[in-house]
Amino acid sequence: MRDQQPLAERIAPRDARDAIRVRLAACALAWLAVIATVGLALGVSIPAQGAAMAAFGLASLLVADRIGRSYPHVRLGGCNATTLLRAALVAALLMPLADGWAAGYAVAALAMVALALDGVDGWLARRSGLVSRFGARFDMEVDAALALVLALHVLSGTVVGAEILVLGLIRYAFVLASRIWPWLRGDLAPSRRRKLVCVLQLSVLIALQIPALPHDAAILLARGAAMALIWSFGSDIIALRNEARAQGELR
């Protein structure tokens, strides 16, 4: 997880951006092999593997486009390669859903790896001096995608009802709302509360994949995490609204 903070950034020179895209493509090819390996280990169908690879390929193209528009550094770095690997693991989690089965220990284990790597990419970015707006946004979008895919697993494969979609869709609802109310696009200061709630959100979604979890406990966990996430987003919305008022953007 990377710090989300406003940064005054330039754009990398064109030749550096081209070289970064080449390295990004090489990483994407390597991570496609990871998806294929996971597919073989899970025993999913070829169409399911193809769907996951197509989803990851599309995501990689979007990343390549954005990295050429807003990335300030001249190196891709292990941090962004790691975040791209996390995106590949999210795509791999689509394979069981495509084959008609959901949740379970294998899904939980794969999601735990994706969550563990969430701490690695931020550490690598800080250690290598490659912190950027692009990296923070990339990391956040992978977190959101992971939450959505895990929520779909929970909905399809457990006793938890549609309320679990709060954990998977709230980020996308916030983005949609920002199209209507532009003041929601303002910068937010780094927040320990936001980071802790994000970890709670993903941890609960992973725990809910475990078949041995008692039904009542699963429902309580899901609802508790949903309430915490709504509170966190609500706090951010209030902060953004107050900032917009202070800047004269709202009355």
Secondary structure as UniProt FT lines:
FT   HELIX           14..42
FT   HELIX           46..70
FT   HELIX           77..92
FT   HELIX           94..98
FT   TURN            99..100
FT   HELIX           105..128
FT   HELIX           133..157
FT   HELIX           162..164
FT   HELIX           165..180
FT   HELIX           182..185
FT   HELIX           192..207
FT   TURN            208..209
FT   TURN            211..212
FT   HELIX           215..246
FT   TURN            247..248
//
